[in-house]
Amino acid sequence: MPKRIVRPSKAQPVVASVLKTNRKVSGDIQDAALELKVVHAVLDTQVADSVRSADVNAAIERTEVLEKKLEESSQQLEDANAALESAQKELSEQVGKR
């Protein structure tokens, strides 16, 4: 398949839009991770061991796993955002040279 050539002036708004969306999603993921951290802490510290069923213990463990997964996903998205910001800057420079 032939490589499609995209002009920087046309790519620039697409990259800007994707970056804006990614930033919002990244914030949402960070918020969810923080909320899950609170839920995990409450469940882990406020539900007495003597009244915990196997399901409650599994849920407490799962909240911790999910929290870490969300934090990792958020970091990966931040890394992708940094790459997009770099691409956006390069596109801006290319458009400015024309």
C-alpha positions as CSV (number, residue, x, y, z in Angstrom):
1,M,0.0,0.0,0.0
2,P,1.5,3.4,-0.9
3,K,2.4,5.7,1.9
4,R,0.0,8.5,2.4
5,I,1.6,11.9,2.7
6,V,-0.1,14.2,5.1
7,R,0.8,17.9,5.2
8,P,1.8,19.3,8.5
9,S,-0.9,21.9,8.3
10,K,-3.5,19.2,8.1
11,A,-2.0,16.9,10.7
12,Q,-1.6,19.7,13.3
13,P,-5.3,20.0,14.2
14,V,-5.6,16.2,14.3
15,V,-2.7,15.8,16.7
16,A,-4.0,18.7,18.8
17,S,-7.4,17.1,19.1
18,V,-6.0,13.7,20.0
19,L,-3.8,15.3,22.6
20,K,-6.7,17.2,24.1
21,T,-8.7,14.0,24.3
22,N,-5.8,12.0,25.8
23,R,-5.2,14.7,28.5
24,K,-8.9,14.4,29.5
25,V,-8.8,10.6,29.6
26,S,-5.5,10.7,31.5
27,G,-7.1,12.9,34.1
28,D,-10.1,10.7,34.4
29,I,-7.9,7.6,34.9
30,Q,-5.9,9.4,37.6
31,D,-9.1,10.4,39.3
32,A,-10.4,6.8,39.2
33,A,-7.2,5.5,40.5
34,L,-7.3,7.9,43.5
35,E,-10.9,7.0,44.2
36,L,-10.1,3.3,44.1
37,K,-7.2,3.9,46.4
38,V,-9.6,5.4,48.9
39,V,-12.1,2.5,48.5
40,H,-9.3,0.0,49.0
41,A,-8.0,1.8,52.1
42,V,-11.5,2.0,53.6
43,L,-12.3,-1.7,52.9
44,D,-9.0,-2.8,54.1
45,T,-9.0,-0.9,57.4
46,Q,-12.6,-0.6,58.3
47,V,-13.9,-4.1,57.6
48,A,-12.8,-6.3,60.5
49,D,-11.0,-9.5,59.6
50,S,-13.5,-11.4,61.7
51,V,-16.5,-10.4,59.5
52,R,-14.8,-10.6,56.1
53,S,-16.0,-13.3,53.8
54,A,-13.8,-14.8,51.1
55,D,-15.6,-12.6,48.6
56,V,-14.9,-9.4,50.6
57,N,-11.2,-10.4,50.9
58,A,-11.1,-11.1,47.1
59,A,-12.7,-7.7,46.5
60,I,-10.2,-5.9,48.7
61,E,-7.3,-7.6,46.9
62,R,-8.9,-6.8,43.5
63,T,-9.2,-3.1,44.3
64,E,-5.5,-3.0,44.9
65,V,-4.7,-4.7,41.6
66,L,-7.1,-2.5,39.7
67,E,-5.6,0.6,41.3
68,K,-2.1,-0.3,40.2
69,K,-3.3,-1.1,36.7
70,L,-5.0,2.3,36.5
71,E,-1.9,4.0,37.7
72,E,0.2,2.1,35.1
73,S,-2.3,3.0,32.3
74,S,-2.2,6.6,33.4
75,Q,1.6,6.7,33.2
76,Q,1.5,5.1,29.7
77,L,-1.0,7.7,28.6
78,E,1.2,10.5,30.0
79,D,4.1,9.1,28.0
80,A,2.0,9.0,24.9
81,N,0.9,12.6,25.6
82,A,4.5,13.7,25.8
83,A,5.2,12.1,22.4
84,L,2.2,13.9,21.0
85,E,3.3,17.2,22.4
86,S,6.7,16.7,20.8
87,A,5.0,15.9,17.5
88,Q,2.7,18.9,17.8
89,K,5.7,21.1,18.4
90,E,7.5,19.7,15.3
91,L,4.4,20.2,13.2
92,S,4.0,23.8,14.4
93,E,7.6,24.5,13.5
94,Q,7.1,22.9,10.0
95,V,4.0,24.9,9.4
96,G,5.8,28.1,10.6
97,K,8.6,27.6,8.1
98,R,6.2,27.6,5.1
